[in-house]
Each structure stands twice: as structure tokens, then as C-alpha cells.
Amino acid sequence: MGQASRWTTLRDNDGKAIGWLEINTDITSRRRAEDAARRLSGRILTLQDDERRRIARGLHDSLGQFLTALKLNLGLLSAADGNARLVAESSEIVDQCLAETRTVSHLLHPPLLDEAGIGSAVRWYVDGFGQRSGIKVTLDLSRSLAVCTKMWKLPYSVQCRRLSRMSIDTRALQSSAA
């Protein structure tokens, strides 16, 4: 499968070149091990992405439903009882919980990734980051997508989303250090 060669010059006692020595090493097993490690790494990243998707859907579906039911009950309670201020404050807290649940769920696995593809998901992620952090972010998606396909042999959406996150996280660190 592969071989590595090293060359060295043979010299006499006076330092004059008298020949060449070639040492060949079979690196087939090393290349196979590197390929296996690369495949394993890709599989681990894919499994992580699947788990994120499962957790995100679980958060959105179950916790979101409970919070929505609580919000409806608070609305009924406010109409029937004289604790309007307490109910209004509780309702605001539920609204914040719903928004946070939605944000965490979408950050774990953006639904746009499955629905509209990687381009829309990355744009959503970058726009959201800019709004949350106050950092102006410019996205050149055509260049980013070209880099993604060359970097890793992983499912397209996984590699591009990870590259986008790494780029944005790096930019955030640079911005906060400045």
C-alpha cells in the first residue's frame, strides 16, 4: 500500500561522496491505522450529531409542551383570580423559559439543517450569534462551504456546521480579547 524512502550520502574518510544509501520502510500498517482512526473520528462526530438532534427534539417537544400548557393555565388563572400581577410575572418567566428552550434546542441541532440545508442553518446560526453577542459578523458562505468539503471526510452538514461554529467561536474569542 505504501512505502517511505530515506536517502543518505555515503562518504569516505575524507568526506568525499562515494555513494548513496536508500532505506525503505513499509508504512502500509501505519496508513491503514490512520485511515481507521479517521473513519472512527468521523463516526464519533456523526453519533454526536445524532445525539444532539435527539436531545434537541426532546427538549423542544416535551419541555416546550409542558411550558406551553403552564402558560395556558396561567392565563386561565389570571382571569379567575385576583393575583393578576403574580400571574403576569409567572407568565413572563414561562415565556423566557420557552425562548431559552427553543434557543438551546436550535443550537444543539438547528431544525433548518434538516429542512432547508446547511446554507440556511449556518446563516441562522451566524445571525443569531451576531444578535446575542453584539459582534458584527460577515458570512461568505461560498468560501466556507468549499473549505468544508476539503477538510474532513464527514457528512457534509456535520463538517460544515462544526467549521462554522469553530470559526464563530474563534472570532468571539478574538473580539473579547481585543
Secondary structure, DSSP 8 states (H G I E B T S, - for coil): --EEEEEEEEE-TTS-EEEEEEEEEE-HHHHHHHHHHHHHHHHHHHHHHHHHHHHHHHIIIIIHHHHHHHHHHHHHHHHHSS-HHHHHHHHHHHHHHHHHHHHHHHHHS-HHHHHT-HHHHHHHHHHHHHHHH-------HHHHHHHHHHH--S-HHHHHHHHHHHHHHHHHHHHHH-
